[in-house]
Amino acid sequence: MGGSSAAEERAVAWANADAPDIVRESLARFAGHIALVSSFGADSAVLLHMVAAVDKAAPVLFVDTLRLFPETLAYRDRLITHLRLSNVQTVGPGAEAVARHDPAATLAETDPDACCAFRKVTPLDDALSPFDAWITGRRRTQAETRADLPAAEWDGTRVKINPLAAWTDEHVATYRRAHDLPEHPLAALGFPSIGCWPCTSPVAPSENPRAGRWRGSAKTECGIHRPAAVPKGS
């Protein structure tokens, strides 16, 4: 069902496929063994809608780092109701991990890679363990590091599917309007990419959509899509 060869095969087969078709085929091919990972961020309603159109009970994994904007948590709840999603699983760091790694809630400022590792990467890795494949909302236009993103890839453990890889901002906006999907409340305030509040800032129209993430540092990913540092003492 899975494996690097399966990912390569799907990448070729889906090179020119429409995103809804990729979602539908993915849920059928990996039925019972696939999850959508959603940040419930600015673009998330589009992919969530595509999944809900096929199976409202499909597993959706949401990582609550305990440092998200209140607007994101409210948006999650609104989309769950709007799309009638019945299997959204919220995961995140436990109280023991927070006490061990970031008791003063300052790790984001001193070591953002380590903060992402214990708050986001580790909880998601654990939550993904039962699955053979997962769906992400990444797009090539979001960052230079994603410019060559395929529709499917092998992450070393499972098949990673990117149905929106070829989509532009206009594709996303057009789909959202066509299906009357609610917008994240921070999107209109200059937040095209929304993560934890200590590490997310508004973006100017001339900037890259992810320029507001970890502004002023060389960091471009939280670690879910590349290896992240593990806090000392883990």
C-alpha positions in Angstrom: 0.0 0.0 0.0 2.8 2.4 0.9 6.5 2.8 0.4 8.7 5.1 -1.6 7.8 3.4 -4.8 4.1 4.0 -4.2 4.9 7.7 -3.5 6.9 8.0 -6.7 4.1 6.3 -8.7 1.5 8.7 -7.3 3.6 11.7 -7.9 3.8 10.8 -11.6 0.1 9.8 -11.8 -1.0 13.0 -10.1 1.4 15.5 -11.8 -1.5 17.1 -13.7 -4.5 16.0 -11.6 -7.0 18.3 -10.1 -6.8 18.7 -6.3 -10.2 17.3 -5.5 -9.5 14.2 -7.6 -6.2 13.7 -5.7 -8.0 13.9 -2.4 -10.8 11.5 -3.5 -8.3 8.9 -4.8 -6.1 9.2 -1.8 -8.9 8.6 0.6 -10.0 5.5 -1.4 -6.5 4.1 -2.0 -5.4 4.4 1.7 -8.9 3.9 3.2 -8.7 3.6 6.9 -5.0 4.3 6.9 -4.8 8.0 6.0 -5.2 11.3 7.8 -5.4 15.0 6.9 -3.1 17.1 8.9 -4.5 20.6 9.2 -3.4 23.8 10.9 -6.8 25.3 10.5 -4.9 28.3 9.2 -5.6 30.8 6.4 -5.9 28.3 3.6 -7.1 25.3 5.5 -10.8 25.5 4.7 -10.2 24.5 1.1 -8.6 21.2 1.8 -10.9 20.4 4.7 -13.9 21.0 2.4 -12.4 18.6 -0.2 -12.0 15.9 2.4 -15.4 16.5 3.9 -17.0 16.2 0.5 -15.7 12.6 0.3 -15.8 11.5 3.9 -16.8 13.7 6.9 -15.5 11.1 9.2 -12.0 11.0 7.7 -9.4 11.5 10.5 -8.2 15.1 10.7 -5.2 15.8 13.0 -4.8 19.3 14.5 -1.8 20.1 16.6 -2.6 22.6 19.4 0.9 23.8 20.6 -0.8 25.6 23.5 0.6 28.9 21.9 -1.8 29.3 19.1 -3.9 32.4 18.4 -7.3 32.3 20.0 -8.7 33.1 16.6 -7.2 29.8 15.2 -8.9 27.8 17.9 -12.2 29.5 17.3 -11.8 29.0 13.5 -11.2 25.3 14.1 -14.4 25.0 16.0 -16.3 27.0 13.4 -15.1 24.9 10.5 -15.8 21.7 12.3 -19.4 22.8 12.6 -19.6 24.4 9.1 -18.2 21.3 7.3 -19.8 18.8 9.8 -16.4 17.1 10.4 -16.8 14.3 12.9 -13.3 13.1 13.4 -11.0 16.0 14.2 -8.4 14.9 16.7 -6.6 17.7 18.6 -3.1 16.6 19.8 -0.3 18.5 21.4 2.3 18.5 24.2 1.3 17.1 27.6 1.7 19.0 30.8 4.8 17.0 31.7 6.5 17.9 28.4 5.8 21.6 28.8 7.1 21.5 32.4 10.2 19.8 31.3 11.1 21.7 28.2 9.4 25.2 28.5 8.2 25.9 32.0 8.6 29.7 31.6 7.1 29.7 28.1 10.3 31.4 26.7 11.7 28.6 24.5 10.2 30.1 21.3 12.4 33.2 21.8 15.7 31.3 22.7 15.4 28.1 20.7 12.5 28.1 18.3 13.6 24.8 16.7 13.5 23.0 20.0 10.1 24.7 20.8 8.6 23.4 17.6 10.1 20.0 18.2 8.4 19.2 21.5 5.2 21.3 20.9 4.4 20.2 17.4 6.7 17.7 15.7 6.7 15.0 18.4 3.0 15.1 19.1 2.2 14.9 15.4 4.7 12.0 14.9 2.9 10.1 17.7 -0.5 10.9 16.2 0.5 9.8 12.7 1.9 6.4 13.9 -1.2 4.4 13.0 -1.3 5.8 9.4 0.3 4.8 6.2 -0.3 8.1 4.5 -1.1 11.7 5.3 -2.4 14.8 3.4 -0.9 18.2 3.8 -1.9 21.6 2.5 1.5 22.8 1.3 1.8 24.7 -2.0 4.7 25.5 -4.3 4.0 29.2 -4.2 4.2 29.5 -0.4 8.0 29.5 -0.2 11.1 29.0 -2.3 11.8 25.9 -0.3 8.6 24.4 -1.6 9.0 25.4 -5.3 9.6 21.8 -6.4 6.9 20.2 -4.2 5.4 17.0 -5.8 1.8 15.9 -5.5 3.1 12.9 -3.5 6.4 12.1 -1.8 7.9 9.6 0.7 8.8 11.1 4.1 10.8 8.2 5.2 8.0 6.5 7.0 4.7 7.1 5.1 3.3 8.5 1.9 2.9 12.3 2.1 0.3 13.7 -0.3 0.1 17.4 -1.3 -3.1 17.8 -3.4 -2.7 21.6 -3.5 1.0 21.6 -4.6 0.3 23.3 -7.9 -2.3 25.8 -6.6 -1.8 29.5 -6.5 -3.3 32.0 -4.1 -5.9 32.8 -6.7 -6.9 29.1 -7.0 -7.4 29.0 -3.2 -9.4 32.2 -3.1 -11.6 31.2 -6.0 -12.4 27.8 -4.5 -13.1 29.4 -1.1 -15.5 31.9 -2.7 -17.2 29.3 -4.9 -18.0 27.1 -1.8 -18.8 30.0 0.5 -16.1 28.9 3.0 -15.5 31.1 6.1 -12.2 32.9 6.2 -9.7 32.8 9.1 -10.3 36.0 11.1 -6.6 36.9 10.9 -6.3 36.5 7.1 -7.8 40.0 6.5 -5.4 41.5 9.0 -2.3 40.5 6.9 -1.7 37.0 8.2 -1.5 34.7 5.1 0.4 32.0 7.1 -0.5 31.5 10.7 1.4 29.6 13.3 2.0 30.2 17.0 1.5 33.8 18.1 5.0 34.4 19.4 6.5 33.4 16.1 4.0 34.9 13.6 3.7 38.5 12.4 1.7 40.3 9.7 3.0 40.2 6.1 3.2 43.1 3.7 1.6 42.6 0.2 5.0 42.6 -1.4 6.4 39.9 0.9 6.5 36.1 0.6 3.3 34.7 2.3 5.5 32.9 4.9 7.7 36.0 5.6 5.9 36.5 8.9 6.9 33.1 10.3 10.0 33.3 12.5 10.7 36.8 11.2 14.3 37.9 11.4 15.7 34.3 11.6 16.8 31.8 9.0 14.1 29.4 10.2 11.5 28.7 7.5 9.7 25.4 8.7 8.4 24.2 12.0 10.0 20.8 11.6 7.0 18.8 10.5 8.3 19.0 6.9 12.0 18.6 7.8 14.0 17.4 10.8 13.8 19.6 13.8 16.1 19.9 16.8 15.1 17.9 19.9 15.3 19.8 23.2 18.2 18.8 25.4 17.3 16.2 28.0 14.7 14.4 25.8 
